[in-house]
Amino acid sequence: MGVKHLFDITGKTALITGAGQGIGRSIALALAEHGANVVINYRSNHQLAEATLRDVLKMGTKAWLWEYDLLSDTLASDFQLLLQKLGIEVDILVLNASIQIRKKWEDVTLSEFNTQMNVNVRASLELMQCCVPHMESKGWGRIVTLGSVQQNRPSKQMIVYAASKAAQLNMVKNLAWQLGNKGITINNLAPGVIGTVRNEEVLSNEVFKTKIEKNIPLGYIGEPDDLASMALLLCSEAGRYISGADILVDGGMSLPE
């Protein structure tokens, strides 16, 4: 029969956080292209989120916008109300949203620490706590977190961000053991340098960009779709035997020199 049918996720409902642009948008489109209904979470840029919504709907699946700041202390209860309002449950959870603050470690404030940890770690935990019971009841579920190569190679300018991604990866490995016998897989995708809005400013410096590319074995900057194709694998039956994995999508830049 081949493997093409294993990528079909028709009828599944996916929540992708931070899906208005960049990697989240690409993942939303990839999942919709293969049949999933999609909840598009975004924080504030309604114009970009609307564009993602329109493109998802062109795939012929259902889609909803969820404008919400994951920093909220009432995330869990607000999310449950959203599910009730829409009359849906989440089969596929993609935790893509994150906050990254570049700063010398000596200058990091408590507020900046809390902001990054709350969005990058706490919100991930709360959304998993909300979604896993349904997945357990169905005996099927997929969770994908978006990490970073900084989990293992932390930048001097992003001490808290790197620590938050390492913490999230630890949760993935912990939960892989606890959820595996319930039909739920959980994996982490660790992107390297990807051409997103977040990296737009630093990559506009040609000298800096060239320096980065020389440290990437493949020799070029990645694109959001490079993450989306891997996310599709992990969110479908094609990836049913992958769990607890930390998958580097970095052009080989994590390899020792």
C-alpha positions as CSV (number, residue, x, y, z in Angstrom):
1,M,0.0,0.0,0.0
2,G,2.9,2.4,0.4
3,V,3.2,5.0,3.1
4,K,1.3,8.0,1.5
5,H,-1.9,7.2,3.4
6,L,0.0,7.3,6.7
7,F,0.3,11.1,6.4
8,D,-3.5,11.5,6.1
9,I,-4.8,13.2,9.3
10,T,-8.3,14.0,8.0
11,G,-10.8,14.5,10.8
12,K,-8.1,15.3,13.4
13,T,-8.1,18.7,15.1
14,A,-4.8,20.5,15.7
15,L,-4.0,23.5,17.9
16,I,-0.8,25.3,16.9
17,T,0.3,28.1,19.2
18,G,2.0,31.1,17.6
19,A,0.6,30.2,14.2
20,G,0.0,33.6,12.7
21,Q,3.4,33.6,11.0
22,G,6.8,31.9,10.7
23,I,7.2,28.3,11.7
24,G,3.7,28.1,13.3
25,R,2.0,29.2,10.1
26,S,3.9,26.7,8.0
27,I,3.0,23.9,10.3
28,A,-0.7,24.9,10.3
29,L,-0.7,24.9,6.5
30,A,1.0,21.5,6.3
31,L,-1.4,19.9,8.7
32,A,-4.4,21.4,7.0
33,E,-3.1,20.3,3.6
34,H,-3.2,16.7,4.9
35,G,-6.7,17.0,6.3
36,A,-6.5,18.4,9.8
37,N,-8.9,21.0,11.2
38,V,-6.8,23.8,12.7
39,V,-7.0,26.2,15.7
40,I,-4.7,29.1,14.9
41,N,-3.4,30.8,18.1
42,Y,-1.8,34.2,17.9
43,R,-1.0,37.0,20.3
44,S,-1.8,40.3,18.6
45,N,-1.1,40.5,14.8
46,H,-4.6,39.9,13.5
47,Q,-3.7,40.7,9.9
48,L,-1.2,38.0,9.7
49,A,-3.4,35.5,11.5
50,E,-6.3,36.3,9.1
51,A,-4.0,35.6,6.2
52,T,-3.1,32.2,7.7
53,L,-6.7,31.5,8.3
54,R,-7.6,32.2,4.7
55,D,-4.8,30.0,3.4
56,V,-5.8,27.1,5.7
57,L,-9.5,27.4,4.6
58,K,-8.4,27.0,1.0
59,M,-7.3,23.5,1.9
60,G,-10.9,22.6,2.5
61,T,-10.7,22.0,6.3
62,K,-12.2,23.8,9.2
63,A,-10.2,26.5,11.0
64,W,-10.6,28.9,13.8
65,L,-8.6,31.9,15.1
66,W,-7.8,32.2,18.8
67,E,-6.3,35.5,19.8
68,Y,-4.8,34.9,23.2
69,D,-1.7,35.9,25.2
70,L,-0.3,32.7,26.7
71,L,1.1,34.8,29.6
72,S,-2.3,34.9,31.1
73,D,-2.8,33.4,34.6
74,T,-6.2,32.0,33.5
75,L,-4.9,30.2,30.4
76,A,-6.2,26.7,31.4
77,S,-9.8,27.9,32.2
78,D,-9.9,30.2,29.2
79,F,-8.8,27.4,26.9
80,Q,-11.4,25.0,28.2
81,L,-14.1,27.7,27.6
82,L,-12.8,28.1,24.0
83,L,-13.1,24.3,23.4
84,Q,-16.7,24.4,24.8
85,K,-17.6,27.4,22.6
86,L,-16.2,25.8,19.4
87,G,-17.5,22.3,20.3
88,I,-14.1,20.7,19.6
89,E,-11.3,18.7,21.3
90,V,-7.7,18.7,20.4
91,D,-6.0,15.6,18.9
92,I,-2.8,17.3,17.8
93,L,-1.0,19.9,20.0
94,V,1.9,21.9,18.5
95,L,3.5,24.1,21.1
96,N,5.3,26.6,18.9
97,A,4.8,30.0,20.6
98,S,7.8,31.3,22.6
99,I,9.3,34.5,23.8
100,Q,13.0,35.2,23.3
101,I,14.7,38.2,25.0
102,R,18.4,38.8,24.0
103,K,20.3,40.3,26.9
104,K,23.4,40.0,29.0
105,W,22.8,37.6,31.8
106,E,23.7,40.2,34.4
107,D,21.0,42.5,33.1
108,V,18.1,40.1,33.0
109,T,15.2,41.3,35.2
110,L,12.8,39.1,37.2
111,S,10.0,40.2,34.9
112,E,11.9,39.1,31.8
113,F,12.8,35.8,33.4
114,N,9.1,35.2,34.3
115,T,7.8,36.2,30.9
116,Q,10.0,33.7,29.1
117,M,9.5,30.9,31.5
118,N,5.8,31.4,31.7
119,V,5.2,31.3,27.9
120,N,7.9,28.8,27.0
121,V,7.4,26.3,29.9
122,R,4.3,26.9,32.0
123,A,2.0,27.5,29.1
124,S,3.2,24.3,27.4
125,L,2.5,22.3,30.6
126,E,-1.0,23.9,31.1
127,L,-2.1,23.2,27.5
128,M,-0.9,19.6,27.7
129,Q,-2.8,19.2,30.9
130,C,-5.9,20.4,29.1
131,C,-5.5,18.3,25.9
132,V,-4.1,15.0,27.1
133,P,-7.3,13.7,28.8
134,H,-9.1,13.8,25.5
135,M,-6.2,12.1,23.7
136,E,-6.2,9.4,26.4
137,S,-9.9,8.8,25.9
138,K,-9.4,8.3,22.2
139,G,-6.2,6.2,22.6
140,W,-4.5,8.6,20.1
141,G,-2.7,11.9,20.4
142,R,0.2,13.8,19.1
143,I,2.2,16.5,20.9
144,V,5.1,18.4,19.3
145,T,7.1,21.1,21.0
146,L,9.3,23.5,19.3
147,G,12.7,23.8,21.0
148,S,16.0,25.2,19.8
149,V,19.6,24.1,19.2
150,Q,20.2,26.4,22.3
151,Q,19.0,23.5,24.5
152,N,22.5,22.1,24.1
153,R,24.4,25.1,22.7
154,P,23.2,28.1,24.7
155,S,23.8,31.6,23.4
156,K,25.5,34.0,25.9
157,Q,22.8,36.6,25.0
158,M,19.9,34.3,25.7
159,I,20.5,32.6,29.0
160,V,16.8,32.4,30.1
161,Y,15.5,31.4,26.7
162,A,18.0,28.6,26.3
163,A,17.2,27.4,29.8
164,S,13.5,27.4,29.1
165,K,13.9,25.3,26.0
166,A,16.1,22.8,27.9
167,A,13.3,22.6,30.5
168,Q,10.6,22.0,27.8
169,L,12.7,19.2,26.3
170,N,13.0,17.6,29.7
171,M,9.2,17.6,30.0
172,V,9.0,15.9,26.6
173,K,11.3,13.1,27.7
174,N,9.5,12.7,31.0
175,L,6.0,12.5,29.4
176,A,7.1,10.2,26.6
177,W,7.3,7.5,29.3
178,Q,4.0,8.4,30.9
179,L,1.9,8.8,27.8
180,G,3.4,6.2,25.5
181,N,1.1,3.3,26.6
182,K,-1.9,5.6,26.0
183,G,-1.4,6.0,22.3
184,I,0.1,9.4,22.6
185,T,3.5,10.4,21.1
186,I,5.4,13.5,22.2
187,N,8.5,14.9,20.5
188,N,10.6,18.0,20.3
189,L,11.7,19.8,17.1
190,A,14.9,21.8,17.6
191,P,15.4,24.4,14.8
192,G,18.7,25.9,14.0
193,V,18.8,29.3,12.2
194,I,15.6,29.7,10.3
195,G,14.5,32.6,8.1
196,T,11.7,34.0,10.3
197,V,10.7,37.5,11.4
198,R,12.4,36.9,14.7
199,N,15.8,36.4,12.9
200,E,15.1,39.0,10.2
201,E,17.2,41.8,11.8
202,V,20.3,39.8,12.5
203,L,20.2,38.0,9.2
204,S,19.9,41.4,7.3
205,N,23.6,41.9,8.2
206,E,25.3,40.1,5.3
207,V,28.6,39.7,7.1
208,F,26.9,38.1,10.1
209,K,24.7,35.9,7.8
210,T,27.8,34.7,5.9
211,K,29.5,33.8,9.2
212,I,26.5,31.8,10.3
213,E,26.3,29.9,7.0
214,K,29.9,28.9,7.3
215,N,29.0,27.1,10.5
216,I,26.2,25.2,8.9
217,P,27.4,22.0,7.0
218,L,24.6,22.4,4.5
219,G,25.7,26.0,4.0
220,Y,22.4,27.9,4.1
221,I,19.7,29.3,6.4
222,G,16.6,27.1,6.9
223,E,13.0,27.9,6.1
224,P,9.8,27.4,8.2
225,D,8.7,24.7,5.8
226,D,11.7,22.6,6.8
227,L,10.1,22.4,10.3
228,A,6.6,21.9,8.9
229,S,7.4,18.7,7.0
230,M,9.0,17.1,10.0
231,A,6.0,18.2,12.2
232,L,3.7,16.5,9.7
233,L,5.6,13.3,10.1
234,L,5.4,13.4,13.9
235,C,1.7,14.4,13.9
236,S,0.6,11.5,11.6
237,E,0.5,7.8,11.7
238,A,3.8,7.9,9.7
239,G,5.5,8.9,12.9
240,R,3.7,6.5,15.2
241,Y,6.9,4.9,16.4
242,I,8.7,8.1,17.3
243,S,8.3,9.4,20.8
244,G,10.6,11.2,23.3
245,A,12.8,12.4,20.5
246,D,14.7,15.6,20.1
247,I,15.0,16.1,16.4
248,L,17.5,18.7,15.2
249,V,16.4,20.6,12.1
250,D,19.5,22.7,11.8
251,G,21.4,21.9,8.6
252,G,23.9,20.0,10.7
253,M,25.1,23.1,12.7
254,S,25.0,21.1,16.0
255,L,27.6,18.7,14.7
256,P,31.0,18.9,16.4
257,E,33.6,20.6,14.2
